[in-house]
Amino acid sequence: MTQTQFLLFLIAIIPLLNCLVMRFAMVLDNLLNISGKIIPILYLLVLVILYKSIQSDDSYIKIAEAAKGISIGFSADKISLIFMSFLGFFWLIFAFYSQRFLQINPIKNIYDLKMFFLVMITLVNFVIISKGLLTILFFYSGLILFSYFFAAKFLHKSDNKFSKFFSLILYLQTIFLFLAIVGTYKVTGQIDFVNGGITNESFGYQSCGLLLFLYLVGLFLSILLPCYLLYHNINLNPLILYVFFFLF
């Protein structure tokens, strides 16, 4: 394992480490508060070191391979580092903001809320460092499933109409992402990211238009929920709304 691969492995497990700390130290408030701030800072520090190391060797970590061009693994490049930086800063802001918010406006089920948030951070992190579309689909589907449980846990019964709309949008996102990935593999013969993009000589205008339509529909659905939350009076705690905006 190269240094870059080891750093990428650390990046992958650090959010998961925070979940484990939250799970096994729920009765120790001081430990939870301290770890909730230190671990995001550690994530950003490892990210800085990874940025310096990524230019020297390969960062690809293969988990499993079903066939040529169909594998599950992690990798990092400059684009993924940018997204991980935003994720790390958002995670850190939430750690400090939520603590202050709870001092002013205590809410019920705070440990459940923080655990849901940390699991979402973990899954989003996995999506960012995914090597190919199959890996993205696997972890994104997990994120969709957890989002459904999150909504079922914290949405009020009076928001039943929004709950149905929320579930429909989640499922449609997964379906269109799956169709887009299948279409990409049929057209290009692979779904792992390579230098220059996933393209080949048979990638014509019709195929490009079809795949672009599938991906853009999924993108439209992903921004539809935040817009709905913004322009409709959903009866939710502000901190929970904050998590919803982050998720989508």
C-alpha positions in Angstrom: 0.0 0.0 0.0 1.4 3.4 -1.0 1.4 6.4 1.2 -1.4 8.0 -0.9 -3.5 4.8 -0.7 -3.0 4.8 3.1 -4.1 8.4 3.4 -7.1 7.7 1.2 -8.0 4.8 3.5 -7.8 7.2 6.5 -10.0 9.7 4.7 -12.5 6.9 4.2 -12.7 5.7 7.8 -12.4 8.9 9.7 -16.2 9.8 9.4 -17.0 6.2 10.2 -14.8 6.5 13.3 -16.9 9.5 14.5 -20.0 7.3 14.1 -18.4 4.6 16.3 -17.5 7.1 18.9 -21.0 8.5 18.9 -22.5 5.0 19.2 -20.4 3.7 22.1 -19.9 6.9 24.1 -23.5 8.2 24.2 -23.5 8.7 27.9 -20.2 10.7 28.0 -21.2 14.1 26.8 -17.7 15.7 27.2 -16.2 12.9 25.1 -18.8 13.3 22.4 -18.5 17.1 22.3 -14.7 17.0 22.1 -14.5 14.2 19.5 -17.3 15.9 17.5 -14.9 18.8 16.9 -11.5 17.1 16.8 -12.4 14.4 14.3 -13.6 16.9 11.6 -10.3 18.8 12.1 -8.4 15.6 11.8 -10.2 14.9 8.5 -9.2 18.2 7.1 -5.6 17.8 8.2 -5.3 14.4 6.5 -6.9 15.9 3.4 -4.1 18.5 3.3 -1.5 15.8 3.5 -3.3 13.7 0.9 -3.3 16.7 -1.5 0.5 16.9 -1.2 0.9 13.1 -1.7 -1.6 12.5 -4.5 0.8 14.0 -7.1 3.5 11.4 -6.3 1.7 8.0 -6.7 -1.6 6.2 -7.3 -4.4 6.4 -4.9 -6.7 3.7 -6.2 -7.9 1.1 -3.7 -9.9 -1.8 -5.3 -12.5 -3.4 -3.0 -14.0 -5.9 -5.5 -14.2 -6.4 -9.3 -17.1 -8.2 -11.0 -15.7 -7.9 -14.6 -13.5 -5.7 -16.7 -14.6 -2.1 -16.3 -17.0 -3.1 -13.5 -15.4 -2.7 -10.0 -16.0 -1.2 -6.6 -13.1 0.9 -5.3 -11.9 4.3 -4.0 -9.7 6.8 -5.7 -8.9 10.5 -5.3 -8.0 13.3 -7.6 -8.0 17.1 -7.5 -11.8 17.3 -8.2 -12.7 14.9 -5.4 -10.3 16.8 -3.0 -12.3 20.0 -3.7 -15.6 18.2 -2.8 -14.0 16.6 0.3 -12.8 20.0 1.4 -16.3 21.4 1.2 -17.6 18.3 3.1 -15.0 18.7 5.8 -15.7 22.4 6.3 -19.4 21.8 6.4 -19.0 19.0 8.9 -16.8 21.2 11.1 -19.3 24.1 10.9 -22.2 21.8 11.9 -20.2 20.4 14.9 -19.8 24.0 16.3 -23.2 25.3 15.1 -25.2 22.4 16.5 -23.5 22.6 19.9 -24.4 26.3 20.2 -27.9 25.8 18.8 -28.6 23.1 21.4 -27.5 25.4 24.2 -30.1 27.9 23.1 -32.9 25.6 21.8 -32.6 22.1 23.2 -34.4 19.5 21.0 -35.4 15.9 21.5 -33.6 12.9 20.0 -30.4 14.9 19.6 -28.2 11.8 19.7 -30.3 10.3 16.9 -30.0 13.4 14.9 -26.2 13.6 15.2 -25.9 9.9 14.4 -28.0 10.3 11.3 -25.9 13.3 10.3 -22.6 11.4 10.8 -23.8 8.4 8.8 -24.8 10.8 6.0 -21.3 12.4 6.2 -19.8 8.9 5.9 -21.8 7.9 2.9 -21.3 11.2 1.1 -17.6 10.9 1.7 -17.7 7.4 0.1 -19.6 8.7 -2.9 -17.0 11.5 -3.4 -14.0 9.1 -3.4 -15.8 6.4 -5.5 -13.7 5.2 -8.4 -16.6 4.4 -10.7 -20.3 4.7 -11.2 -21.1 1.3 -9.7 -19.4 2.4 -6.4 -21.3 5.7 -6.5 -24.6 3.8 -7.1 -23.9 1.4 -4.1 -23.2 4.2 -1.6 -25.7 6.6 -3.0 -28.4 4.0 -2.6 -27.4 3.6 1.0 -27.6 7.4 1.4 -31.1 7.4 -0.1 -32.2 4.6 2.2 -30.8 6.4 5.3 -32.5 9.6 4.1 -35.8 7.8 4.1 -35.3 6.6 7.7 -34.2 10.1 8.7 -37.3 11.6 7.3 -39.5 9.0 8.9 -37.8 9.7 12.3 -38.0 13.5 12.3 -40.9 14.5 10.1 -44.1 15.4 12.0 -47.3 13.5 11.2 -48.8 16.7 10.0 -46.3 16.7 7.1 -47.7 13.4 5.7 -48.1 14.9 2.2 -44.5 16.0 2.2 -43.4 12.6 3.4 -44.9 10.9 0.4 -43.4 13.5 -1.9 -40.0 13.1 -0.2 -40.1 9.3 -0.6 -41.1 9.5 -4.3 -38.3 11.9 -5.2 -35.7 9.7 -3.4 -36.8 6.6 -5.3 -36.9 8.4 -8.6 -33.4 9.7 -8.1 -32.1 6.2 -7.6 -34.0 4.8 -10.6 -32.6 7.5 -12.9 -29.1 7.1 -11.6 -29.3 3.4 -12.2 -30.6 3.9 -15.8 -27.9 6.4 -16.5 -25.2 4.0 -15.3 -26.6 1.1 -17.3 -26.8 3.4 -20.4 -23.2 4.5 -19.8 -21.9 1.0 -19.7 -23.9 0.0 -22.8 -22.5 2.9 -24.8 -18.9 3.1 -23.5 -18.3 -0.4 -22.2 -17.1 0.7 -18.8 -18.2 2.7 -15.7 -14.9 3.2 -14.0 -13.5 6.7 -14.2 -10.4 7.1 -16.4 -8.2 9.9 -17.7 -10.1 11.8 -20.4 -13.5 10.7 -19.2 -15.6 7.6 -19.9 -15.8 7.9 -23.7 -15.0 5.9 -26.8 -15.4 6.1 -30.6 -19.0 4.9 -30.5 -20.1 7.8 -28.3 -22.3 9.7 -30.8 -24.7 12.6 -30.5 -27.7 10.4 -29.9 -26.0 8.4 -27.1 -24.6 11.6 -25.6 -28.1 13.2 -25.6 -29.7 10.2 -24.0 -27.2 9.9 -21.2 -27.2 13.7 -20.7 -31.0 13.6 -20.3 -30.9 10.8 -17.7 -28.2 12.5 -15.6 -29.9 15.9 -15.8 -33.2 14.5 -14.7 -31.5 13.0 -11.7 -29.8 16.3 -11.0 -33.1 18.2 -11.3 -34.7 15.8 -8.8 -31.8 16.3 -6.4 -32.4 20.1 -6.3 -36.2 19.8 -6.2 -36.4 18.9 -2.5 -34.3 21.9 -1.2 -36.4 24.2 -3.4 -39.6 22.6 -2.0 -38.3 23.0 1.6 -37.4 26.7 0.9 -40.8 27.7 -0.6 -43.1 25.6 1.6 -43.8 25.9 5.2 -42.6 22.4 6.4 -43.0 22.0 10.2 -39.5 21.0 11.0 -36.9 22.1 13.6 -34.3 24.5 12.0 -31.4 22.1 12.8 -33.2 19.3 11.0 -33.9 21.5 8.0 -30.1 22.3 8.0 -29.4 18.6 7.6 -31.9 18.3 4.8 -30.3 21.1 2.9 -26.9 19.6 3.3 -28.1 16.2 2.1 -29.5 17.5 -1.2 
